[in-house]
Amino acid sequence: MILHSITRCVYLLEAEASACTADDIVLVASMLDDKENSVKIQALNTLKAFSGIRKFRLQIQEHSIKVLELISTIWDSELHIASLRLLNNLPLPDFAHPQLRRVMPALMEILQSDYILAQVQVIRLLSSLAQKNDLLYDILNCQVHSNFLNLFQATQPGSLLFEVLVFAERLSEGRNTPHYRAVKWHYNEQSLHEALFGDESRLADRLLALVIHPEEEVQIQACKVIVSLQCPKDVGLRPSLCHASRSYFNNGE
């Protein structure tokens, strides 16, 4: 309850909260080791609140390894949500990348769970990580369930569908960059890459079905994924329709 009250105060009284010290952050972060998950969750929420104050951001970043450890060792949806919200509120430092590789299977499991709030948060994190050159292969080669493409079904909540489509677009664009294509990568048969971009993938069928989704942002994002699949950025000569499609979406129409 004390941590919960502190979190409220930080959000409501930012000027006063700015007067806190580095020792206060250390004290809150120490509660990530508490034996009770409920205390860990409140500590994560408090750190997220403090991360909105510029002078504390670098110090809170230092605890990203611990937060990733919590995600991968404790299967608790509320803790996952609190952890992921904190990570999504911080630019993750390069020193966290080795740990990110180790927890990638856990992140994929959360994505394929049935808890929408956790799925939305983890897909936002993965979309951000997909833009890191040194993590792209680790994401694409991560093992997924055989029914992974169910995430692209029109029956999914629009908020989740939109985030999944953004993720697919970033993966598609990343694998088509000259830097990535310069290496001959090998993927396991159950990898995310094979589920989305392999010869047996049914992603195209799912995308075409989403073009007529009732929510406009889902329609547009599905079209963006289709364009990214058809038009690698480093290919100079493509049919005019392809270039016209890029122009259409870039104009935000």
Secondary structure, DSSP 4 states (H G I P E B T S, - for coil): -HHHHHHHHHHH-HHHHTT--HHHHHHHHHGGG-S-HHHHHHHHHHHHHHHTSHHHHHHHHTTHHHHHHHHHH---HHHHHHHHHHHHTSPPPGGGHHHHHHHHHHHHHHHTSS-HHHHHHHHHHHHHHTT-HHHHHHHHTSB--TTGGGGG-TTS-HHHHHHHHHHHHHHHHHHTSHHHHTS-----TTBHHHHHHSTT--HHHHHHHHTT-SSHHHHHHHHHHHHHHH--TT-----HHHHHHHHHHHTT-
